[in-house]
Each structure stands twice: as structure tokens, then as C-alpha cells.
Amino acid sequence: MSMPVAEVGSYKRLTATSAVCAGACQLLGFYVSSTNAGTVVLTDGSTAMSGTITPAIGFHPFRATVGTSLTATIAGTALDVTFFYASGN
């Protein structure tokens, strides 16, 4: 049986490496408001969900179910990104 897909959720704005969600969640996407060659890597617990992403300014859909916790490792310069997620899965 498939899980319902969340259409709305919470948000967290980051400019440095941090947890986005401490438990299970659904990642909906992220909005980059400024960047100067900044990068992000998304992990579920200790498992990488993505390679290194060098995002452009704008919204990036990234629908994924996160089983443990969602962390965004931010590197480079001046990356300001807001993640949208729904708690639980």
C-alpha cells in the first residue's frame, strides 16, 4: 500500500549544515533564495540521499520519504535555502 503524498508541510531555513527534520518526514523540495556556488548534500540518518547538488536560485521539487532524520550539509559560500517537509511518513 502506498503512502499518501504530502502537499503542504513545515519549513526550515538554513545557511549552514543542520538537521532539517529530527525524525521521519517527507521532503517536498527546497527554495534557494541566494547562492554563490554553494552546495548541499541531503542525508537520511547517515545515508546519503543525493550527491552534491549545486542549486540555482529558485524552487527545486525533491519528493522523498525520509525514514530516520533529514540533514542538509551545506558548503561553499552564501547558500540560503529553505526546505519544505511534512513530519512523519
PyMOL Python script that loads the backbone (N, CA, C, O; Angstrom):
from pymol import cmd

cmd.read_pdbstr("""\
ATOM      1  N   MET A   1       0.847  -1.173   0.000  1.00  0.00           N
ATOM      2  CA  MET A   1       0.000   0.000   0.000  1.00  0.00           C
ATOM      3  C   MET A   1       0.890   1.232   0.000  1.00  0.00           C
ATOM      4  O   MET A   1       1.811   1.326   0.811  1.00  0.00           O
ATOM      5  N   SER A   2       0.638   2.155  -0.873  1.00  0.00           N
ATOM      6  CA  SER A   2       1.460   3.360  -0.935  1.00  0.00           C
ATOM      7  C   SER A   2       1.003   4.380   0.099  1.00  0.00           C
ATOM      8  O   SER A   2      -0.152   4.396   0.524  1.00  0.00           O
ATOM      9  N   MET A   3       1.942   5.224   0.485  1.00  0.00           N
ATOM     10  CA  MET A   3       1.653   6.266   1.470  1.00  0.00           C
ATOM     11  C   MET A   3       1.069   7.473   0.758  1.00  0.00           C
ATOM     12  O   MET A   3       1.408   7.725  -0.398  1.00  0.00           O
ATOM     13  N   PRO A   4       0.198   8.226   1.422  1.00  0.00           N
ATOM     14  CA  PRO A   4      -0.274   9.468   0.824  1.00  0.00           C
ATOM     15  C   PRO A   4       0.879  10.463   0.693  1.00  0.00           C
ATOM     16  O   PRO A   4       1.757  10.527   1.553  1.00  0.00           O
ATOM     17  N   VAL A   5       0.864  11.223  -0.373  1.00  0.00           N
ATOM     18  CA  VAL A   5       1.908  12.211  -0.611  1.00  0.00           C
ATOM     19  C   VAL A   5       1.461  13.540  -0.023  1.00  0.00           C
ATOM     20  O   VAL A   5       0.357  14.011  -0.297  1.00  0.00           O
ATOM     21  N   ALA A   6       2.316  14.133   0.777  1.00  0.00           N
ATOM     22  CA  ALA A   6       2.005  15.417   1.404  1.00  0.00           C
ATOM     23  C   ALA A   6       2.049  16.536   0.369  1.00  0.00           C
ATOM     24  O   ALA A   6       2.911  16.548  -0.509  1.00  0.00           O
ATOM     25  N   GLU A   7       1.128  17.458   0.478  1.00  0.00           N
ATOM     26  CA  GLU A   7       1.081  18.626  -0.405  1.00  0.00           C
ATOM     27  C   GLU A   7       1.577  19.880   0.306  1.00  0.00           C
ATOM     28  O   GLU A   7       2.041  20.823  -0.336  1.00  0.00           O
ATOM     29  N   VAL A   8       1.477  19.886   1.635  1.00  0.00           N
ATOM     30  CA  VAL A   8       1.910  21.037   2.436  1.00  0.00           C
ATOM     31  C   VAL A   8       2.695  20.526   3.625  1.00  0.00           C
ATOM     32  O   VAL A   8       2.612  19.349   3.978  1.00  0.00           O
ATOM     33  N   GLY A   9       3.454  21.413   4.239  1.00  0.00           N
ATOM     34  CA  GLY A   9       4.222  20.995   5.398  1.00  0.00           C
ATOM     35  C   GLY A   9       4.890  22.157   6.090  1.00  0.00           C
ATOM     36  O   GLY A   9       4.512  23.315   5.914  1.00  0.00           O
ATOM     37  N   SER A  10       5.874  21.828   6.868  1.00  0.00           N
ATOM     38  CA  SER A  10       6.644  22.823   7.606  1.00  0.00           C
ATOM     39  C   SER A  10       7.815  23.291   6.765  1.00  0.00           C
ATOM     40  O   SER A  10       8.061  22.779   5.673  1.00  0.00           O
ATOM     41  N   TYR A  11       8.533  24.275   7.291  1.00  0.00           N
ATOM     42  CA  TYR A  11       9.710  24.759   6.573  1.00  0.00           C
ATOM     43  C   TYR A  11      10.839  25.019   7.562  1.00  0.00           C
ATOM     44  O   TYR A  11      10.609  25.248   8.749  1.00  0.00           O
ATOM     45  N   LYS A  12      12.062  24.977   7.044  1.00  0.00           N
ATOM     46  CA  LYS A  12      13.227  25.342   7.843  1.00  0.00           C
ATOM     47  C   LYS A  12      14.238  26.004   6.927  1.00  0.00           C
ATOM     48  O   LYS A  12      14.632  25.445   5.904  1.00  0.00           O
ATOM     49  N   ARG A  13      14.654  27.207   7.310  1.00  0.00           N
ATOM     50  CA  ARG A  13      15.621  27.982   6.531  1.00  0.00           C
ATOM     51  C   ARG A  13      17.020  27.746   7.090  1.00  0.00           C
ATOM     52  O   ARG A  13      17.242  27.847   8.297  1.00  0.00           O
ATOM     53  N   LEU A  14      17.965  27.429   6.194  1.00  0.00           N
ATOM     54  CA  LEU A  14      19.334  27.138   6.610  1.00  0.00           C
ATOM     55  C   LEU A  14      20.342  27.919   5.779  1.00  0.00           C
ATOM     56  O   LEU A  14      20.124  28.184   4.597  1.00  0.00           O
ATOM     57  N   THR A  15      21.446  28.281   6.417  1.00  0.00           N
ATOM     58  CA  THR A  15      22.586  28.874   5.722  1.00  0.00           C
ATOM     59  C   THR A  15      23.866  28.110   6.060  1.00  0.00           C
ATOM     60  O   THR A  15      24.945  28.451   5.574  1.00  0.00           O
ATOM     61  N   ALA A  16      23.742  27.074   6.893  1.00  0.00           N
ATOM     62  CA  ALA A  16      24.868  26.231   7.276  1.00  0.00           C
ATOM     63  C   ALA A  16      24.336  24.822   7.540  1.00  0.00           C
ATOM     64  O   ALA A  16      23.126  24.622   7.648  1.00  0.00           O
ATOM     65  N   THR A  17      25.226  23.863   7.641  1.00  0.00           N
ATOM     66  CA  THR A  17      24.854  22.473   7.883  1.00  0.00           C
ATOM     67  C   THR A  17      24.010  22.351   9.146  1.00  0.00           C
ATOM     68  O   THR A  17      24.354  22.890  10.197  1.00  0.00           O
ATOM     69  N   SER A  18      22.880  21.621   9.017  1.00  0.00           N
ATOM     70  CA  SER A  18      21.993  21.443  10.165  1.00  0.00           C
ATOM     71  C   SER A  18      20.960  20.368   9.849  1.00  0.00           C
ATOM     72  O   SER A  18      20.764  19.991   8.694  1.00  0.00           O
ATOM     73  N   ALA A  19      20.302  19.881  10.908  1.00  0.00           N
ATOM     74  CA  ALA A  19      19.174  18.973  10.721  1.00  0.00           C
ATOM     75  C   ALA A  19      17.990  19.767  10.194  1.00  0.00           C
ATOM     76  O   ALA A  19      17.715  20.872  10.661  1.00  0.00           O
ATOM     77  N   VAL A  20      17.299  19.202   9.228  1.00  0.00           N
ATOM     78  CA  VAL A  20      16.062  19.799   8.724  1.00  0.00           C
ATOM     79  C   VAL A  20      14.898  19.252   9.526  1.00  0.00           C
ATOM     80  O   VAL A  20      14.015  19.999   9.948  1.00  0.00           O
ATOM     81  N   CYS A  21      14.901  17.945   9.734  1.00  0.00           N
ATOM     82  CA  CYS A  21      13.841  17.275  10.479  1.00  0.00           C
ATOM     83  C   CYS A  21      14.486  16.185  11.340  1.00  0.00           C
ATOM     84  O   CYS A  21      15.281  15.392  10.837  1.00  0.00           O
ATOM     85  N   ALA A  22      14.148  16.141  12.632  1.00  0.00           N
ATOM     86  CA  ALA A  22      14.791  15.217  13.563  1.00  0.00           C
ATOM     87  C   ALA A  22      14.259  13.790  13.467  1.00  0.00           C
ATOM     88  O   ALA A  22      14.890  12.870  13.989  1.00  0.00           O
ATOM     89  N   GLY A  23      13.135  13.586  12.825  1.00  0.00           N
ATOM     90  CA  GLY A  23      12.558  12.248  12.711  1.00  0.00           C
ATOM     91  C   GLY A  23      12.145  11.956  11.282  1.00  0.00           C
ATOM     92  O   GLY A  23      12.563  12.639  10.347  1.00  0.00           O
ATOM     93  N   ALA A  24      11.334  10.950  11.128  1.00  0.00           N
ATOM     94  CA  ALA A  24      10.821  10.585   9.807  1.00  0.00           C
ATOM     95  C   ALA A  24      10.003  11.733   9.225  1.00  0.00           C
ATOM     96  O   ALA A  24       9.280  12.417   9.949  1.00  0.00           O
ATOM     97  N   CYS A  25      10.120  11.943   7.915  1.00  0.00           N
ATOM     98  CA  CYS A  25       9.375  13.017   7.254  1.00  0.00           C
ATOM     99  C   CYS A  25       9.321  12.764   5.755  1.00  0.00           C
ATOM    100  O   CYS A  25       9.925  11.821   5.244  1.00  0.00           O
ATOM    101  N   GLN A  26       8.596  13.614   5.072  1.00  0.00           N
ATOM    102  CA  GLN A  26       8.583  13.621   3.612  1.00  0.00           C
ATOM    103  C   GLN A  26       9.172  14.951   3.164  1.00  0.00           C
ATOM    104  O   GLN A  26       8.661  16.013   3.519  1.00  0.00           O
ATOM    105  N   LEU A  27      10.232  14.891   2.393  1.00  0.00           N
ATOM    106  CA  LEU A  27      10.806  16.106   1.831  1.00  0.00           C
ATOM    107  C   LEU A  27       9.992  16.471   0.601  1.00  0.00           C
ATOM    108  O   LEU A  27       9.767  15.637  -0.277  1.00  0.00           O
ATOM    109  N   LEU A  28       9.551  17.723   0.542  1.00  0.00           N
ATOM    110  CA  LEU A  28       8.756  18.191  -0.597  1.00  0.00           C
ATOM    111  C   LEU A  28       9.631  18.902  -1.619  1.00  0.00           C
ATOM    112  O   LEU A  28       9.405  18.785  -2.823  1.00  0.00           O
ATOM    113  N   GLY A  29      10.624  19.633  -1.142  1.00  0.00           N
ATOM    114  CA  GLY A  29      11.516  20.373  -2.027  1.00  0.00           C
ATOM    115  C   GLY A  29      12.223  21.455  -1.248  1.00  0.00           C
ATOM    116  O   GLY A  29      12.127  21.526  -0.023  1.00  0.00           O
ATOM    117  N   PHE A  30      12.937  22.298  -1.975  1.00  0.00           N
ATOM    118  CA  PHE A  30      13.648  23.384  -1.312  1.00  0.00           C
ATOM    119  C   PHE A  30      13.715  24.594  -2.231  1.00  0.00           C
ATOM    120  O   PHE A  30      13.711  24.473  -3.456  1.00  0.00           O
ATOM    121  N   TYR A  31      13.776  25.782  -1.595  1.00  0.00           N
ATOM    122  CA  TYR A  31      13.851  27.054  -2.315  1.00  0.00           C
ATOM    123  C   TYR A  31      15.173  27.727  -1.980  1.00  0.00           C
ATOM    124  O   TYR A  31      15.481  27.965  -0.812  1.00  0.00           O
ATOM    125  N   VAL A  32      15.945  28.030  -3.005  1.00  0.00           N
ATOM    126  CA  VAL A  32      17.222  28.722  -2.830  1.00  0.00           C
ATOM    127  C   VAL A  32      16.984  30.201  -3.097  1.00  0.00           C
ATOM    128  O   VAL A  32      16.603  30.587  -4.202  1.00  0.00           O
ATOM    129  N   SER A  33      17.214  31.035  -2.071  1.00  0.00           N
ATOM    130  CA  SER A  33      16.990  32.470  -2.254  1.00  0.00           C
ATOM    131  C   SER A  33      18.272  33.207  -2.616  1.00  0.00           C
ATOM    132  O   SER A  33      18.219  34.279  -3.218  1.00  0.00           O
ATOM    133  N   SER A  34      19.435  32.638  -2.254  1.00  0.00           N
ATOM    134  CA  SER A  34      20.696  33.223  -2.706  1.00  0.00           C
ATOM    135  C   SER A  34      21.786  32.162  -2.650  1.00  0.00           C
ATOM    136  O   SER A  34      21.770  31.269  -1.803  1.00  0.00           O
ATOM    137  N   THR A  35      22.730  32.284  -3.573  1.00  0.00           N
ATOM    138  CA  THR A  35      23.859  31.361  -3.603  1.00  0.00           C
ATOM    139  C   THR A  35      24.998  31.979  -4.396  1.00  0.00           C
ATOM    140  O   THR A  35      24.790  32.787  -5.302  1.00  0.00           O
ATOM    141  N   ASN A  36      26.199  31.579  -4.031  1.00  0.00           N
ATOM    142  CA  ASN A  36      27.401  31.950  -4.767  1.00  0.00           C
ATOM    143  C   ASN A  36      28.250  30.686  -4.828  1.00  0.00           C
ATOM    144  O   ASN A  36      29.269  30.574  -4.146  1.00  0.00           O
ATOM    145  N   ALA A  37      27.819  29.739  -5.651  1.00  0.00           N
ATOM    146  CA  ALA A  37      28.474  28.433  -5.801  1.00  0.00           C
ATOM    147  C   ALA A  37      28.342  27.571  -4.554  1.00  0.00           C
ATOM    148  O   ALA A  37      29.188  26.708  -4.322  1.00  0.00           O
ATOM    149  N   GLY A  38      27.307  27.776  -3.744  1.00  0.00           N
ATOM    150  CA  GLY A  38      27.069  26.929  -2.583  1.00  0.00           C
ATOM    151  C   GLY A  38      26.583  25.553  -3.008  1.00  0.00           C
ATOM    152  O   GLY A  38      26.002  25.396  -4.082  1.00  0.00           O
ATOM    153  N   THR A  39      26.823  24.555  -2.162  1.00  0.00           N
ATOM    154  CA  THR A  39      26.376  23.196  -2.452  1.00  0.00           C
ATOM    155  C   THR A  39      25.627  22.621  -1.265  1.00  0.00           C
ATOM    156  O   THR A  39      25.750  23.109  -0.141  1.00  0.00           O
ATOM    157  N   VAL A  40      24.850  21.577  -1.525  1.00  0.00           N
ATOM    158  CA  VAL A  40      24.116  20.884  -0.473  1.00  0.00           C
ATOM    159  C   VAL A  40      24.132  19.384  -0.773  1.00  0.00           C
ATOM    160  O   VAL A  40      24.031  18.959  -1.923  1.00  0.00           O
ATOM    161  N   VAL A  41      24.261  18.599   0.296  1.00  0.00           N
ATOM    162  CA  VAL A  41      24.121  17.141   0.228  1.00  0.00           C
ATOM    163  C   VAL A  41      23.064  16.767   1.255  1.00  0.00           C
ATOM    164  O   VAL A  41      23.142  17.194   2.407  1.00  0.00           O
ATOM    165  N   LEU A  42      22.078  15.976   0.854  1.00  0.00           N
ATOM    166  CA  LEU A  42      20.996  15.565   1.737  1.00  0.00           C
ATOM    167  C   LEU A  42      21.244  14.155   2.244  1.00  0.00           C
ATOM    168  O   LEU A  42      21.619  13.272   1.473  1.00  0.00           O
ATOM    169  N   THR A  43      21.034  13.938   3.553  1.00  0.00           N
ATOM    170  CA  THR A  43      21.200  12.608   4.124  1.00  0.00           C
ATOM    171  C   THR A  43      19.989  12.214   4.952  1.00  0.00           C
ATOM    172  O   THR A  43      19.334  13.048   5.577  1.00  0.00           O
ATOM    173  N   ASP A  44      19.713  10.911   4.936  1.00  0.00           N
ATOM    174  CA  ASP A  44      18.684  10.296   5.764  1.00  0.00           C
ATOM    175  C   ASP A  44      19.447   9.511   6.822  1.00  0.00           C
ATOM    176  O   ASP A  44      19.971   8.432   6.544  1.00  0.00           O
ATOM    177  N   GLY A  45      19.507  10.049   8.031  1.00  0.00           N
ATOM    178  CA  GLY A  45      20.368   9.447   9.050  1.00  0.00           C
ATOM    179  C   GLY A  45      21.805   9.602   8.599  1.00  0.00           C
ATOM    180  O   GLY A  45      22.292  10.724   8.457  1.00  0.00           O
ATOM    181  N   SER A  46      22.497   8.483   8.370  1.00  0.00           N
ATOM    182  CA  SER A  46      23.874   8.544   7.878  1.00  0.00           C
ATOM    183  C   SER A  46      23.979   8.121   6.410  1.00  0.00           C
ATOM    184  O   SER A  46      25.084   7.965   5.889  1.00  0.00           O
ATOM    185  N   THR A  47      22.839   7.935   5.745  1.00  0.00           N
ATOM    186  CA  THR A  47      22.817   7.502   4.346  1.00  0.00           C
ATOM    187  C   THR A  47      22.576   8.683   3.424  1.00  0.00           C
ATOM    188  O   THR A  47      21.591   9.405   3.578  1.00  0.00           O
ATOM    189  N   ALA A  48      23.470   8.882   2.467  1.00  0.00           N
ATOM    190  CA  ALA A  48      23.308   9.983   1.508  1.00  0.00           C
ATOM    191  C   ALA A  48      22.075   9.741   0.641  1.00  0.00           C
ATOM    192  O   ALA A  48      21.890   8.649   0.102  1.00  0.00           O
ATOM    193  N   MET A  49      21.243  10.757   0.513  1.00  0.00           N
ATOM    194  CA  MET A  49      20.071  10.711  -0.363  1.00  0.00           C
ATOM    195  C   MET A  49      20.381  11.323  -1.721  1.00  0.00           C
ATOM    196  O   MET A  49      19.673  11.073  -2.697  1.00  0.00           O
ATOM    197  N   SER A  50      21.434  12.121  -1.782  1.00  0.00           N
ATOM    198  CA  SER A  50      21.788  12.805  -3.021  1.00  0.00           C
ATOM    199  C   SER A  50      23.302  12.884  -3.117  1.00  0.00           C
ATOM    200  O   SER A  50      24.017  12.676  -2.136  1.00  0.00           O
ATOM    201  N   GLY A  51      23.763  13.181  -4.289  1.00  0.00           N
ATOM    202  CA  GLY A  51      25.163  13.557  -4.439  1.00  0.00           C
ATOM    203  C   GLY A  51      25.253  15.029  -4.092  1.00  0.00           C
ATOM    204  O   GLY A  51      24.335  15.583  -3.487  1.00  0.00           O
ATOM    205  N   THR A  52      26.331  15.656  -4.460  1.00  0.00           N
ATOM    206  CA  THR A  52      26.485  17.082  -4.216  1.00  0.00           C
ATOM    207  C   THR A  52      25.636  17.855  -5.216  1.00  0.00           C
ATOM    208  O   THR A  52      25.795  17.704  -6.427  1.00  0.00           O
ATOM    209  N   ILE A  53      24.743  18.675  -4.704  1.00  0.00           N
ATOM    210  CA  ILE A  53      23.854  19.493  -5.528  1.00  0.00           C
ATOM    211  C   ILE A  53      24.380  20.927  -5.502  1.00  0.00           C
ATOM    212  O   ILE A  53      24.643  21.473  -4.431  1.00  0.00           O
ATOM    213  N   THR A  54      24.531  21.527  -6.663  1.00  0.00           N
ATOM    214  CA  THR A  54      24.887  22.945  -6.776  1.00  0.00           C
ATOM    215  C   THR A  54      23.650  23.646  -7.331  1.00  0.00           C
ATOM    216  O   THR A  54      23.530  23.819  -8.543  1.00  0.00           O
ATOM    217  N   PRO A  55      22.732  24.049  -6.455  1.00  0.00           N
ATOM    218  CA  PRO A  55      21.440  24.540  -6.927  1.00  0.00           C
ATOM    219  C   PRO A  55      21.473  25.986  -7.414  1.00  0.00           C
ATOM    220  O   PRO A  55      22.255  26.808  -6.936  1.00  0.00           O
ATOM    221  N   ALA A  56      20.612  26.266  -8.367  1.00  0.00           N
ATOM    222  CA  ALA A  56      20.386  27.634  -8.828  1.00  0.00           C
ATOM    223  C   ALA A  56      19.327  28.272  -7.929  1.00  0.00           C
ATOM    224  O   ALA A  56      18.647  27.575  -7.175  1.00  0.00           O
ATOM    225  N   ILE A  57      19.191  29.572  -8.010  1.00  0.00           N
ATOM    226  CA  ILE A  57      18.145  30.263  -7.270  1.00  0.00           C
ATOM    227  C   ILE A  57      16.791  29.818  -7.813  1.00  0.00           C
ATOM    228  O   ILE A  57      16.605  29.702  -9.025  1.00  0.00           O
ATOM    229  N   GLY A  58      15.845  29.569  -6.904  1.00  0.00           N
ATOM    230  CA  GLY A  58      14.507  29.152  -7.283  1.00  0.00           C
ATOM    231  C   GLY A  58      14.073  27.918  -6.511  1.00  0.00           C
ATOM    232  O   GLY A  58      14.798  27.421  -5.649  1.00  0.00           O
ATOM    233  N   PHE A  59      12.869  27.424  -6.836  1.00  0.00           N
ATOM    234  CA  PHE A  59      12.315  26.247  -6.155  1.00  0.00           C
ATOM    235  C   PHE A  59      12.739  24.977  -6.872  1.00  0.00           C
ATOM    236  O   PHE A  59      12.743  24.907  -8.101  1.00  0.00           O
ATOM    237  N   HIS A  60      13.095  23.975  -6.080  1.00  0.00           N
ATOM    238  CA  HIS A  60      13.523  22.681  -6.601  1.00  0.00           C
ATOM    239  C   HIS A  60      12.677  21.584  -5.957  1.00  0.00           C
ATOM    240  O   HIS A  60      12.880  21.272  -4.784  1.00  0.00           O
ATOM    241  N   PRO A  61      11.732  20.989  -6.693  1.00  0.00           N
ATOM    242  CA  PRO A  61      10.977  19.865  -6.120  1.00  0.00           C
ATOM    243  C   PRO A  61      11.940  18.714  -5.825  1.00  0.00           C
ATOM    244  O   PRO A  61      12.818  18.418  -6.636  1.00  0.00           O
ATOM    245  N   PHE A  62      11.787  18.081  -4.700  1.00  0.00           N
ATOM    246  CA  PHE A  62      12.624  16.935  -4.331  1.00  0.00           C
ATOM    247  C   PHE A  62      11.778  16.082  -3.405  1.00  0.00           C
ATOM    248  O   PHE A  62      11.936  16.125  -2.185  1.00  0.00           O
ATOM    249  N   ARG A  63      10.891  15.316  -3.985  1.00  0.00           N
ATOM    250  CA  ARG A  63       9.975  14.498  -3.188  1.00  0.00           C
ATOM    251  C   ARG A  63      10.683  13.213  -2.774  1.00  0.00           C
ATOM    252  O   ARG A  63      11.115  12.425  -3.615  1.00  0.00           O
ATOM    253  N   ALA A  64      10.793  13.019  -1.464  1.00  0.00           N
ATOM    254  CA  ALA A  64      11.452  11.826  -0.942  1.00  0.00           C
ATOM    255  C   ALA A  64      10.912  11.506   0.444  1.00  0.00           C
ATOM    256  O   ALA A  64      10.599  12.401   1.229  1.00  0.00           O
ATOM    257  N   THR A  65      10.809  10.214   0.729  1.00  0.00           N
ATOM    258  CA  THR A  65      10.448   9.769   2.061  1.00  0.00           C
ATOM    259  C   THR A  65      11.722   9.573   2.859  1.00  0.00           C
ATOM    260  O   THR A  65      12.641   8.883   2.416  1.00  0.00           O
ATOM    261  N   VAL A  66      11.777  10.173   4.027  1.00  0.00           N
ATOM    262  CA  VAL A  66      12.950  10.109   4.901  1.00  0.00           C
ATOM    263  C   VAL A  66      12.569   9.238   6.090  1.00  0.00           C
ATOM    264  O   VAL A  66      11.610   9.543   6.800  1.00  0.00           O
ATOM    265  N   GLY A  67      13.314   8.153   6.313  1.00  0.00           N
ATOM    266  CA  GLY A  67      12.955   7.206   7.356  1.00  0.00           C
ATOM    267  C   GLY A  67      13.501   7.520   8.732  1.00  0.00           C
ATOM    268  O   GLY A  67      12.872   7.178   9.733  1.00  0.00           O
ATOM    269  N   THR A  68      14.659   8.163   8.807  1.00  0.00           N
ATOM    270  CA  THR A  68      15.323   8.377  10.095  1.00  0.00           C
ATOM    271  C   THR A  68      15.326   9.844  10.490  1.00  0.00           C
ATOM    272  O   THR A  68      14.652  10.232  11.445  1.00  0.00           O
ATOM    273  N   SER A  69      16.074  10.656   9.769  1.00  0.00           N
ATOM    274  CA  SER A  69      16.166  12.097  10.008  1.00  0.00           C
ATOM    275  C   SER A  69      16.767  12.734   8.764  1.00  0.00           C
ATOM    276  O   SER A  69      17.527  12.094   8.037  1.00  0.00           O
ATOM    277  N   LEU A  70      16.432  13.975   8.523  1.00  0.00           N
ATOM    278  CA  LEU A  70      16.903  14.684   7.338  1.00  0.00           C
ATOM    279  C   LEU A  70      17.911  15.750   7.737  1.00  0.00           C
ATOM    280  O   LEU A  70      17.609  16.643   8.529  1.00  0.00           O
ATOM    281  N   THR A  71      19.116  15.644   7.179  1.00  0.00           N
ATOM    282  CA  THR A  71      20.165  16.623   7.422  1.00  0.00           C
ATOM    283  C   THR A  71      20.627  17.188   6.093  1.00  0.00           C
ATOM    284  O   THR A  71      20.750  16.462   5.107  1.00  0.00           O
ATOM    285  N   ALA A  72      20.883  18.491   6.073  1.00  0.00           N
ATOM    286  CA  ALA A  72      21.430  19.160   4.895  1.00  0.00           C
ATOM    287  C   ALA A  72      22.842  19.618   5.225  1.00  0.00           C
ATOM    288  O   ALA A  72      23.051  20.430   6.127  1.00  0.00           O
ATOM    289  N   THR A  73      23.811  19.084   4.481  1.00  0.00           N
ATOM    290  CA  THR A  73      25.198  19.508   4.634  1.00  0.00           C
ATOM    291  C   THR A  73      25.455  20.597   3.609  1.00  0.00           C
ATOM    292  O   THR A  73      25.467  20.342   2.405  1.00  0.00           O
ATOM    293  N   ILE A  74      25.659  21.807   4.091  1.00  0.00           N
ATOM    294  CA  ILE A  74      25.818  22.974   3.228  1.00  0.00           C
ATOM    295  C   ILE A  74      27.280  23.390   3.207  1.00  0.00           C
ATOM    296  O   ILE A  74      27.917  23.528   4.252  1.00  0.00           O
ATOM    297  N   ALA A  75      27.803  23.588   1.996  1.00  0.00           N
ATOM    298  CA  ALA A  75      29.200  24.004   1.829  1.00  0.00           C
ATOM    299  C   ALA A  75      29.253  25.109   0.780  1.00  0.00           C
ATOM    300  O   ALA A  75      28.241  25.459   0.173  1.00  0.00           O
ATOM    301  N   GLY A  76      30.440  25.644   0.581  1.00  0.00           N
ATOM    302  CA  GLY A  76      30.581  26.738  -0.375  1.00  0.00           C
ATOM    303  C   GLY A  76      30.244  28.052   0.284  1.00  0.00           C
ATOM    304  O   GLY A  76      30.340  28.193   1.503  1.00  0.00           O
ATOM    305  N   THR A  77      29.848  29.015  -0.530  1.00  0.00           N
ATOM    306  CA  THR A  77      29.608  30.349   0.021  1.00  0.00           C
ATOM    307  C   THR A  77      28.186  30.821  -0.225  1.00  0.00           C
ATOM    308  O   THR A  77      27.610  30.597  -1.290  1.00  0.00           O
ATOM    309  N   ALA A  78      27.650  31.460   0.758  1.00  0.00           N
ATOM    310  CA  ALA A  78      26.393  32.214   0.675  1.00  0.00           C
ATOM    311  C   ALA A  78      25.203  31.423   0.145  1.00  0.00           C
ATOM    312  O   ALA A  78      24.450  31.928  -0.688  1.00  0.00           O
ATOM    313  N   LEU A  79      25.021  30.189   0.616  1.00  0.00           N
ATOM    314  CA  LEU A  79      23.822  29.434   0.241  1.00  0.00           C
ATOM    315  C   LEU A  79      22.755  29.670   1.299  1.00  0.00           C
ATOM    316  O   LEU A  79      22.951  29.358   2.474  1.00  0.00           O
ATOM    317  N   ASP A  80      21.631  30.221   0.877  1.00  0.00           N
ATOM    318  CA  ASP A  80      20.482  30.477   1.746  1.00  0.00           C
ATOM    319  C   ASP A  80      19.334  29.661   1.170  1.00  0.00           C
ATOM    320  O   ASP A  80      18.816  29.979   0.100  1.00  0.00           O
ATOM    321  N   VAL A  81      18.934  28.604   1.884  1.00  0.00           N
ATOM    322  CA  VAL A  81      17.963  27.658   1.338  1.00  0.00           C
ATOM    323  C   VAL A  81      16.892  27.345   2.381  1.00  0.00           C
ATOM    324  O   VAL A  81      17.195  27.175   3.562  1.00  0.00           O
ATOM    325  N   THR A  82      15.645  27.271   1.935  1.00  0.00           N
ATOM    326  CA  THR A  82      14.523  26.915   2.792  1.00  0.00           C
ATOM    327  C   THR A  82      13.994  25.564   2.338  1.00  0.00           C
ATOM    328  O   THR A  82      13.626  25.390   1.176  1.00  0.00           O
ATOM    329  N   PHE A  83      13.959  24.604   3.267  1.00  0.00           N
ATOM    330  CA  PHE A  83      13.467  23.259   2.980  1.00  0.00           C
ATOM    331  C   PHE A  83      12.006  23.155   3.397  1.00  0.00           C
ATOM    332  O   PHE A  83      11.614  23.677   4.440  1.00  0.00           O
ATOM    333  N   PHE A  84      11.208  22.485   2.586  1.00  0.00           N
ATOM    334  CA  PHE A  84       9.795  22.256   2.879  1.00  0.00           C
ATOM    335  C   PHE A  84       9.606  20.756   3.070  1.00  0.00           C
ATOM    336  O   PHE A  84       9.999  19.961   2.216  1.00  0.00           O
ATOM    337  N   TYR A  85       8.994  20.368   4.209  1.00  0.00           N
ATOM    338  CA  TYR A  85       8.847  18.949   4.539  1.00  0.00           C
ATOM    339  C   TYR A  85       7.574  18.744   5.347  1.00  0.00           C
ATOM    340  O   TYR A  85       7.056  19.674   5.964  1.00  0.00           O
ATOM    341  N   ALA A  86       7.085  17.522   5.333  1.00  0.00           N
ATOM    342  CA  ALA A  86       5.929  17.128   6.131  1.00  0.00           C
ATOM    343  C   ALA A  86       6.408  16.120   7.160  1.00  0.00           C
ATOM    344  O   ALA A  86       7.009  15.110   6.793  1.00  0.00           O
ATOM    345  N   SER A  87       6.158  16.367   8.438  1.00  0.00           N
ATOM    346  CA  SER A  87       6.595  15.470   9.500  1.00  0.00           C
ATOM    347  C   SER A  87       5.875  14.142   9.406  1.00  0.00           C
ATOM    348  O   SER A  87       4.728  14.068   8.964  1.00  0.00           O
ATOM    349  N   GLY A  88       6.564  13.092   9.827  1.00  0.00           N
ATOM    350  CA  GLY A  88       6.020  11.748   9.755  1.00  0.00           C
ATOM    351  C   GLY A  88       6.053  11.229   8.335  1.00  0.00           C
ATOM    352  O   GLY A  88       6.320  11.987   7.403  1.00  0.00           O
ATOM    353  N   ASN A  89       5.791   9.978   8.162  1.00  0.00           N
ATOM    354  CA  ASN A  89       5.698   9.427   6.808  1.00  0.00           C
ATOM    355  C   ASN A  89       4.753   8.289   6.854  1.00  0.00           C
ATOM    356  O   ASN A  89       4.503   7.652   5.831  1.00  0.00           O
TER     357      ASN A  89
END
""", "prot")
cmd.dss("prot")
cmd.show_as("cartoon", "prot")
cmd.util.cbc("prot")
cmd.orient("prot")
